[in-house]
């Protein structure tokens, strides 16, 4: 997970250096990667958010991922019907950054 974290930290720093406000969007991977790896991956996002004092959406697909009607056939990405729920999840964290 070292490379994942380093890449995420670099993206945050580059965005900040460019003058952007950063909202970190947490994501989880499917359990077929193994529970230990999935937990480690998911844990990177709150750790980086804490380190950089960033607002964090804990799980981007919170109200979408477990509803097959809102996901594409790959089971990983939301379909058009799921996108409004993704917006609802993100908007409450994003809106304060826009004021």
Chimera marker file (.cmm) of the C-alpha trace (Angstrom):
<marker_set name="trace">
<marker id="1" x="0.000" y="0.000" z="0.000" r="1" g="1" b="0" radius="0.5"/>
<marker id="2" x="3.059" y="2.224" z="0.161" r="1" g="1" b="0" radius="0.5"/>
<marker id="3" x="2.895" y="3.177" z="-3.521" r="1" g="1" b="0" radius="0.5"/>
<marker id="4" x="-0.846" y="3.846" z="-3.368" r="1" g="1" b="0" radius="0.5"/>
<marker id="5" x="-0.436" y="6.129" z="-0.391" r="1" g="1" b="0" radius="0.5"/>
<marker id="6" x="2.578" y="7.915" z="-1.890" r="1" g="1" b="0" radius="0.5"/>
<marker id="7" x="0.693" y="8.519" z="-5.132" r="1" g="1" b="0" radius="0.5"/>
<marker id="8" x="-2.344" y="9.836" z="-3.292" r="1" g="1" b="0" radius="0.5"/>
<marker id="9" x="-0.178" y="12.136" z="-1.172" r="1" g="1" b="0" radius="0.5"/>
<marker id="10" x="1.548" y="13.422" z="-4.314" r="1" g="1" b="0" radius="0.5"/>
<marker id="11" x="-1.799" y="14.164" z="-5.991" r="1" g="1" b="0" radius="0.5"/>
<marker id="12" x="-2.980" y="16.060" z="-2.912" r="1" g="1" b="0" radius="0.5"/>
<marker id="13" x="0.226" y="18.069" z="-2.770" r="1" g="1" b="0" radius="0.5"/>
<marker id="14" x="0.189" y="18.899" z="-6.485" r="1" g="1" b="0" radius="0.5"/>
<marker id="15" x="-3.443" y="19.996" z="-6.272" r="1" g="1" b="0" radius="0.5"/>
<marker id="16" x="-2.720" y="22.197" z="-3.265" r="1" g="1" b="0" radius="0.5"/>
<marker id="17" x="0.376" y="23.646" z="-4.915" r="1" g="1" b="0" radius="0.5"/>
<marker id="18" x="-1.841" y="24.612" z="-7.850" r="1" g="1" b="0" radius="0.5"/>
<marker id="19" x="-4.160" y="26.453" z="-5.457" r="1" g="1" b="0" radius="0.5"/>
<marker id="20" x="-6.981" y="23.902" z="-5.424" r="1" g="1" b="0" radius="0.5"/>
<marker id="21" x="-9.098" y="23.017" z="-2.448" r="1" g="1" b="0" radius="0.5"/>
<marker id="22" x="-8.971" y="19.254" z="-2.058" r="1" g="1" b="0" radius="0.5"/>
<marker id="23" x="-11.805" y="16.924" z="-1.208" r="1" g="1" b="0" radius="0.5"/>
<marker id="24" x="-10.637" y="13.350" z="-0.800" r="1" g="1" b="0" radius="0.5"/>
<marker id="25" x="-13.024" y="10.687" z="-2.086" r="1" g="1" b="0" radius="0.5"/>
<marker id="26" x="-12.614" y="7.368" z="-0.341" r="1" g="1" b="0" radius="0.5"/>
<marker id="27" x="-13.209" y="4.168" z="-2.247" r="1" g="1" b="0" radius="0.5"/>
<marker id="28" x="-13.288" y="0.497" z="-1.345" r="1" g="1" b="0" radius="0.5"/>
<marker id="29" x="-12.296" y="-2.441" z="-3.479" r="1" g="1" b="0" radius="0.5"/>
<marker id="30" x="-14.282" y="-5.646" z="-3.814" r="1" g="1" b="0" radius="0.5"/>
<marker id="31" x="-13.671" y="-8.361" z="-1.220" r="1" g="1" b="0" radius="0.5"/>
<marker id="32" x="-12.290" y="-10.767" z="-3.814" r="1" g="1" b="0" radius="0.5"/>
<marker id="33" x="-8.958" y="-8.966" z="-3.375" r="1" g="1" b="0" radius="0.5"/>
<marker id="34" x="-8.831" y="-10.420" z="0.131" r="1" g="1" b="0" radius="0.5"/>
<marker id="35" x="-10.107" y="-8.830" z="3.320" r="1" g="1" b="0" radius="0.5"/>
<marker id="36" x="-6.690" y="-7.758" z="4.606" r="1" g="1" b="0" radius="0.5"/>
<marker id="37" x="-5.802" y="-6.018" z="1.334" r="1" g="1" b="0" radius="0.5"/>
<marker id="38" x="-9.263" y="-4.449" z="1.034" r="1" g="1" b="0" radius="0.5"/>
<marker id="39" x="-9.072" y="-3.102" z="4.595" r="1" g="1" b="0" radius="0.5"/>
<marker id="40" x="-5.569" y="-1.772" z="4.039" r="1" g="1" b="0" radius="0.5"/>
<marker id="41" x="-6.601" y="-0.072" z="0.795" r="1" g="1" b="0" radius="0.5"/>
<marker id="42" x="-9.686" y="1.525" z="2.338" r="1" g="1" b="0" radius="0.5"/>
<marker id="43" x="-7.618" y="2.711" z="5.309" r="1" g="1" b="0" radius="0.5"/>
<marker id="44" x="-5.290" y="4.789" z="3.153" r="1" g="1" b="0" radius="0.5"/>
<marker id="45" x="-7.944" y="7.419" z="2.500" r="1" g="1" b="0" radius="0.5"/>
<marker id="46" x="-8.741" y="8.397" z="6.104" r="1" g="1" b="0" radius="0.5"/>
<marker id="47" x="-5.022" y="8.327" z="6.940" r="1" g="1" b="0" radius="0.5"/>
<marker id="48" x="-4.167" y="10.743" z="4.127" r="1" g="1" b="0" radius="0.5"/>
<marker id="49" x="-7.174" y="12.921" z="4.962" r="1" g="1" b="0" radius="0.5"/>
<marker id="50" x="-5.972" y="13.184" z="8.550" r="1" g="1" b="0" radius="0.5"/>
<marker id="51" x="-2.361" y="13.833" z="7.549" r="1" g="1" b="0" radius="0.5"/>
<marker id="52" x="-3.326" y="16.679" z="5.203" r="1" g="1" b="0" radius="0.5"/>
<marker id="53" x="-6.368" y="17.838" z="7.221" r="1" g="1" b="0" radius="0.5"/>
<marker id="54" x="-8.714" y="17.229" z="4.299" r="1" g="1" b="0" radius="0.5"/>
<marker id="55" x="-12.437" y="16.695" z="4.194" r="1" g="1" b="0" radius="0.5"/>
<marker id="56" x="-13.146" y="13.085" z="3.317" r="1" g="1" b="0" radius="0.5"/>
<marker id="57" x="-16.063" y="11.362" z="1.661" r="1" g="1" b="0" radius="0.5"/>
<marker id="58" x="-15.648" y="8.014" z="3.442" r="1" g="1" b="0" radius="0.5"/>
<marker id="59" x="-16.997" y="5.894" z="0.560" r="1" g="1" b="0" radius="0.5"/>
<marker id="60" x="-17.824" y="7.412" z="-2.808" r="1" g="1" b="0" radius="0.5"/>
<marker id="61" x="-20.292" y="4.669" z="-3.723" r="1" g="1" b="0" radius="0.5"/>
<marker id="62" x="-21.984" y="4.543" z="-0.307" r="1" g="1" b="0" radius="0.5"/>
<marker id="63" x="-25.588" y="4.244" z="-1.450" r="1" g="1" b="0" radius="0.5"/>
<marker id="64" x="-24.832" y="2.708" z="-4.832" r="1" g="1" b="0" radius="0.5"/>
<marker id="65" x="-22.351" y="-0.174" z="-4.638" r="1" g="1" b="0" radius="0.5"/>
<marker id="66" x="-24.690" y="-2.751" z="-3.126" r="1" g="1" b="0" radius="0.5"/>
<marker id="67" x="-27.631" y="-1.980" z="-5.414" r="1" g="1" b="0" radius="0.5"/>
<marker id="68" x="-27.122" y="-3.977" z="-8.630" r="1" g="1" b="0" radius="0.5"/>
<marker id="69" x="-29.699" y="-1.805" z="-10.407" r="1" g="1" b="0" radius="0.5"/>
<marker id="70" x="-27.382" y="1.182" z="-9.947" r="1" g="1" b="0" radius="0.5"/>
<marker id="71" x="-24.173" y="-0.520" z="-11.064" r="1" g="1" b="0" radius="0.5"/>
<marker id="72" x="-22.756" y="-1.382" z="-14.453" r="1" g="1" b="0" radius="0.5"/>
<marker id="73" x="-22.408" y="-5.038" z="-15.401" r="1" g="1" b="0" radius="0.5"/>
<marker id="74" x="-18.795" y="-5.041" z="-14.156" r="1" g="1" b="0" radius="0.5"/>
<marker id="75" x="-20.101" y="-4.542" z="-10.618" r="1" g="1" b="0" radius="0.5"/>
<marker id="76" x="-17.468" y="-1.863" z="-10.017" r="1" g="1" b="0" radius="0.5"/>
<marker id="77" x="-18.808" y="1.309" z="-11.585" r="1" g="1" b="0" radius="0.5"/>
<marker id="78" x="-22.134" y="3.101" z="-11.209" r="1" g="1" b="0" radius="0.5"/>
<marker id="79" x="-24.436" y="3.340" z="-14.184" r="1" g="1" b="0" radius="0.5"/>
<marker id="80" x="-26.370" y="6.445" z="-15.241" r="1" g="1" b="0" radius="0.5"/>
<marker id="81" x="-29.121" y="5.677" z="-12.723" r="1" g="1" b="0" radius="0.5"/>
<marker id="82" x="-26.548" y="5.491" z="-9.906" r="1" g="1" b="0" radius="0.5"/>
<marker id="83" x="-24.799" y="8.766" z="-10.636" r="1" g="1" b="0" radius="0.5"/>
<marker id="84" x="-27.397" y="10.989" z="-8.925" r="1" g="1" b="0" radius="0.5"/>
<marker id="85" x="-26.800" y="9.047" z="-5.714" r="1" g="1" b="0" radius="0.5"/>
<marker id="86" x="-23.047" y="9.515" z="-6.102" r="1" g="1" b="0" radius="0.5"/>
<marker id="87" x="-23.714" y="13.246" z="-6.438" r="1" g="1" b="0" radius="0.5"/>
<marker id="88" x="-25.836" y="13.202" z="-3.280" r="1" g="1" b="0" radius="0.5"/>
<marker id="89" x="-23.018" y="11.481" z="-1.410" r="1" g="1" b="0" radius="0.5"/>
<marker id="90" x="-20.356" y="13.934" z="-2.572" r="1" g="1" b="0" radius="0.5"/>
<marker id="91" x="-22.355" y="17.162" z="-2.597" r="1" g="1" b="0" radius="0.5"/>
<marker id="92" x="-22.669" y="17.569" z="1.177" r="1" g="1" b="0" radius="0.5"/>
<marker id="93" x="-18.849" y="17.550" z="1.414" r="1" g="1" b="0" radius="0.5"/>
<marker id="94" x="-18.184" y="19.528" z="-1.762" r="1" g="1" b="0" radius="0.5"/>
<marker id="95" x="-20.659" y="22.377" z="-1.285" r="1" g="1" b="0" radius="0.5"/>
<marker id="96" x="-18.854" y="23.920" z="1.721" r="1" g="1" b="0" radius="0.5"/>
<marker id="97" x="-15.646" y="24.060" z="-0.320" r="1" g="1" b="0" radius="0.5"/>
<marker id="98" x="-17.395" y="26.105" z="-2.992" r="1" g="1" b="0" radius="0.5"/>
<marker id="99" x="-18.733" y="28.822" z="-0.687" r="1" g="1" b="0" radius="0.5"/>
<link id1="1" id2="2" r="1" g="1" b="0" radius="0.2"/>
<link id1="2" id2="3" r="1" g="1" b="0" radius="0.2"/>
<link id1="3" id2="4" r="1" g="1" b="0" radius="0.2"/>
<link id1="4" id2="5" r="1" g="1" b="0" radius="0.2"/>
<link id1="5" id2="6" r="1" g="1" b="0" radius="0.2"/>
<link id1="6" id2="7" r="1" g="1" b="0" radius="0.2"/>
<link id1="7" id2="8" r="1" g="1" b="0" radius="0.2"/>
<link id1="8" id2="9" r="1" g="1" b="0" radius="0.2"/>
<link id1="9" id2="10" r="1" g="1" b="0" radius="0.2"/>
<link id1="10" id2="11" r="1" g="1" b="0" radius="0.2"/>
<link id1="11" id2="12" r="1" g="1" b="0" radius="0.2"/>
<link id1="12" id2="13" r="1" g="1" b="0" radius="0.2"/>
<link id1="13" id2="14" r="1" g="1" b="0" radius="0.2"/>
<link id1="14" id2="15" r="1" g="1" b="0" radius="0.2"/>
<link id1="15" id2="16" r="1" g="1" b="0" radius="0.2"/>
<link id1="16" id2="17" r="1" g="1" b="0" radius="0.2"/>
<link id1="17" id2="18" r="1" g="1" b="0" radius="0.2"/>
<link id1="18" id2="19" r="1" g="1" b="0" radius="0.2"/>
<link id1="19" id2="20" r="1" g="1" b="0" radius="0.2"/>
<link id1="20" id2="21" r="1" g="1" b="0" radius="0.2"/>
<link id1="21" id2="22" r="1" g="1" b="0" radius="0.2"/>
<link id1="22" id2="23" r="1" g="1" b="0" radius="0.2"/>
<link id1="23" id2="24" r="1" g="1" b="0" radius="0.2"/>
<link id1="24" id2="25" r="1" g="1" b="0" radius="0.2"/>
<link id1="25" id2="26" r="1" g="1" b="0" radius="0.2"/>
<link id1="26" id2="27" r="1" g="1" b="0" radius="0.2"/>
<link id1="27" id2="28" r="1" g="1" b="0" radius="0.2"/>
<link id1="28" id2="29" r="1" g="1" b="0" radius="0.2"/>
<link id1="29" id2="30" r="1" g="1" b="0" radius="0.2"/>
<link id1="30" id2="31" r="1" g="1" b="0" radius="0.2"/>
<link id1="31" id2="32" r="1" g="1" b="0" radius="0.2"/>
<link id1="32" id2="33" r="1" g="1" b="0" radius="0.2"/>
<link id1="33" id2="34" r="1" g="1" b="0" radius="0.2"/>
<link id1="34" id2="35" r="1" g="1" b="0" radius="0.2"/>
<link id1="35" id2="36" r="1" g="1" b="0" radius="0.2"/>
<link id1="36" id2="37" r="1" g="1" b="0" radius="0.2"/>
<link id1="37" id2="38" r="1" g="1" b="0" radius="0.2"/>
<link id1="38" id2="39" r="1" g="1" b="0" radius="0.2"/>
<link id1="39" id2="40" r="1" g="1" b="0" radius="0.2"/>
<link id1="40" id2="41" r="1" g="1" b="0" radius="0.2"/>
<link id1="41" id2="42" r="1" g="1" b="0" radius="0.2"/>
<link id1="42" id2="43" r="1" g="1" b="0" radius="0.2"/>
<link id1="43" id2="44" r="1" g="1" b="0" radius="0.2"/>
<link id1="44" id2="45" r="1" g="1" b="0" radius="0.2"/>
<link id1="45" id2="46" r="1" g="1" b="0" radius="0.2"/>
<link id1="46" id2="47" r="1" g="1" b="0" radius="0.2"/>
<link id1="47" id2="48" r="1" g="1" b="0" radius="0.2"/>
<link id1="48" id2="49" r="1" g="1" b="0" radius="0.2"/>
<link id1="49" id2="50" r="1" g="1" b="0" radius="0.2"/>
<link id1="50" id2="51" r="1" g="1" b="0" radius="0.2"/>
<link id1="51" id2="52" r="1" g="1" b="0" radius="0.2"/>
<link id1="52" id2="53" r="1" g="1" b="0" radius="0.2"/>
<link id1="53" id2="54" r="1" g="1" b="0" radius="0.2"/>
<link id1="54" id2="55" r="1" g="1" b="0" radius="0.2"/>
<link id1="55" id2="56" r="1" g="1" b="0" radius="0.2"/>
<link id1="56" id2="57" r="1" g="1" b="0" radius="0.2"/>
<link id1="57" id2="58" r="1" g="1" b="0" radius="0.2"/>
<link id1="58" id2="59" r="1" g="1" b="0" radius="0.2"/>
<link id1="59" id2="60" r="1" g="1" b="0" radius="0.2"/>
<link id1="60" id2="61" r="1" g="1" b="0" radius="0.2"/>
<link id1="61" id2="62" r="1" g="1" b="0" radius="0.2"/>
<link id1="62" id2="63" r="1" g="1" b="0" radius="0.2"/>
<link id1="63" id2="64" r="1" g="1" b="0" radius="0.2"/>
<link id1="64" id2="65" r="1" g="1" b="0" radius="0.2"/>
<link id1="65" id2="66" r="1" g="1" b="0" radius="0.2"/>
<link id1="66" id2="67" r="1" g="1" b="0" radius="0.2"/>
<link id1="67" id2="68" r="1" g="1" b="0" radius="0.2"/>
<link id1="68" id2="69" r="1" g="1" b="0" radius="0.2"/>
<link id1="69" id2="70" r="1" g="1" b="0" radius="0.2"/>
<link id1="70" id2="71" r="1" g="1" b="0" radius="0.2"/>
<link id1="71" id2="72" r="1" g="1" b="0" radius="0.2"/>
<link id1="72" id2="73" r="1" g="1" b="0" radius="0.2"/>
<link id1="73" id2="74" r="1" g="1" b="0" radius="0.2"/>
<link id1="74" id2="75" r="1" g="1" b="0" radius="0.2"/>
<link id1="75" id2="76" r="1" g="1" b="0" radius="0.2"/>
<link id1="76" id2="77" r="1" g="1" b="0" radius="0.2"/>
<link id1="77" id2="78" r="1" g="1" b="0" radius="0.2"/>
<link id1="78" id2="79" r="1" g="1" b="0" radius="0.2"/>
<link id1="79" id2="80" r="1" g="1" b="0" radius="0.2"/>
<link id1="80" id2="81" r="1" g="1" b="0" radius="0.2"/>
<link id1="81" id2="82" r="1" g="1" b="0" radius="0.2"/>
<link id1="82" id2="83" r="1" g="1" b="0" radius="0.2"/>
<link id1="83" id2="84" r="1" g="1" b="0" radius="0.2"/>
<link id1="84" id2="85" r="1" g="1" b="0" radius="0.2"/>
<link id1="85" id2="86" r="1" g="1" b="0" radius="0.2"/>
<link id1="86" id2="87" r="1" g="1" b="0" radius="0.2"/>
<link id1="87" id2="88" r="1" g="1" b="0" radius="0.2"/>
<link id1="88" id2="89" r="1" g="1" b="0" radius="0.2"/>
<link id1="89" id2="90" r="1" g="1" b="0" radius="0.2"/>
<link id1="90" id2="91" r="1" g="1" b="0" radius="0.2"/>
<link id1="91" id2="92" r="1" g="1" b="0" radius="0.2"/>
<link id1="92" id2="93" r="1" g="1" b="0" radius="0.2"/>
<link id1="93" id2="94" r="1" g="1" b="0" radius="0.2"/>
<link id1="94" id2="95" r="1" g="1" b="0" radius="0.2"/>
<link id1="95" id2="96" r="1" g="1" b="0" radius="0.2"/>
<link id1="96" id2="97" r="1" g="1" b="0" radius="0.2"/>
<link id1="97" id2="98" r="1" g="1" b="0" radius="0.2"/>
<link id1="98" id2="99" r="1" g="1" b="0" radius="0.2"/>
</marker_set>
